[in-house]
Each structure stands twice: as C-alpha cells, then as structure tokens.
Amino acid sequence: MSNLTDLKRLSMGFFALPLACAGLMIMANVQQTDRDVAAEQHRQYCEDVALWRSEVAQGVPLNRRAGQPDHRGIADEQCPGIPTSGNSQRQLASN
C-alpha cells in the first residue's frame, strides 16, 4: 500500500512542475500585454497632445480642435518630439 502512495506522490510531482511552468508563462504573457497596452495609450496621449498644440498654434477655435490638451501635465517631459506648450494654456483660458 505504501508503494502505491509513493507512486501517487511522485506522479503528482511530475504534473505539478509543468502546471507551475505553464502558470508562470501565462502570467508573463499577461504582464507583457499590459505593458504593450500602456505603451500604446501613452503613445496615443502624446499624439493627441501634439495635435491639440498644433491646432492651438494655427488658431483653431476651441470647439473645433481635435486631440486633447495636456491634462496630465506630462507631455513636455515624456513626449519627445512634440513642441512645448508655450502659451497654449493662456489660449485655452481665454476661449
């Protein structure tokens, strides 16, 4: 009887290892997907702020602008390649 119990323990050990590895691989994949989604959201935010600032510079009326203002306050520091805000905040307040 003890040999059968030992065999069950051994077989459970062999099944547990691949199961644990599969679980770790799934978790790594989910984390990579989360990073990809966050990077895409950040890229889209920067693109929208750049579009907004471009339309501010062109004098597009507030109610006709596309994109979004830098409501997070991060674009100047974290969005390389887009023009700095300049006087866009004053233009927003005066419209």
C-alpha positions in Angstrom: 0.0 0.0 0.0 2.8 2.4 0.7 4.3 1.8 -2.7 1.1 3.0 -4.3 1.0 6.1 -2.1 4.6 6.9 -3.1 3.8 6.4 -6.8 0.8 8.8 -6.4 3.1 11.4 -4.8 5.7 11.0 -7.5 3.2 11.3 -10.3 1.6 14.4 -8.7 5.1 16.0 -8.5 5.6 15.4 -12.2 2.3 17.0 -13.0 2.8 19.9 -10.7 6.0 21.1 -12.3 4.6 21.6 -15.9 1.5 23.1 -14.5 3.5 25.6 -12.5 5.6 26.4 -15.5 2.5 27.0 -17.6 1.1 29.3 -15.0 4.3 31.4 -14.9 4.3 31.6 -18.7 0.7 32.8 -18.7 1.5 35.4 -16.1 4.5 36.7 -18.1 2.3 36.9 -21.2 -0.4 38.9 -19.4 2.2 41.3 -18.0 3.7 41.8 -21.5 0.2 42.5 -22.8 -0.3 45.1 -20.1 2.9 46.8 -20.9 2.0 46.9 -24.6 -1.4 48.4 -23.8 0.1 51.0 -21.5 2.8 52.0 -24.1 0.1 52.3 -26.8 -2.1 54.5 -24.5 0.9 56.7 -23.8 1.8 57.0 -27.5 -1.8 57.9 -28.3 -1.8 60.5 -25.5 1.3 62.2 -26.8 -0.1 62.2 -30.4 -3.3 63.8 -29.2 -1.5 66.5 -27.2 0.7 67.2 -30.3 -2.4 67.6 -32.4 -4.1 69.8 -29.9 -1.0 72.1 -29.6 -0.7 72.2 -33.4 -4.3 73.4 -33.7 -3.8 75.9 -30.9 -0.8 77.3 -32.8 -2.9 77.5 -36.0 -5.6 79.4 -34.2 -8.3 76.8 -34.5 -11.3 77.7 -32.3 -11.6 75.7 -29.0 -14.8 73.9 -30.0 -13.3 72.7 -33.3 -9.9 71.4 -32.1 -9.0 67.7 -32.3 -6.8 65.9 -29.9 -6.6 66.8 -26.2 -4.8 69.3 -24.0 -2.0 68.1 -21.7 -4.4 67.4 -18.8 -1.8 65.1 -17.1 0.9 67.7 -17.4 3.5 65.2 -18.6 3.8 65.9 -22.3 6.8 68.4 -22.1 8.8 65.8 -20.2 7.6 62.4 -21.5 6.6 63.0 -25.1 9.7 63.5 -27.2 9.5 65.4 -30.4 6.4 67.5 -29.7 6.5 71.3 -29.4 6.4 72.7 -25.9 3.2 74.1 -24.6 4.2 77.8 -25.0 1.2 79.9 -24.4 -1.4 77.2 -25.1 -2.7 77.4 -21.5 -3.5 81.1 -21.9 -5.3 80.5 -25.1 -7.4 77.8 -23.6 -8.4 80.0 -20.7 -9.3 82.9 -23.0 -11.5 80.9 -25.3 
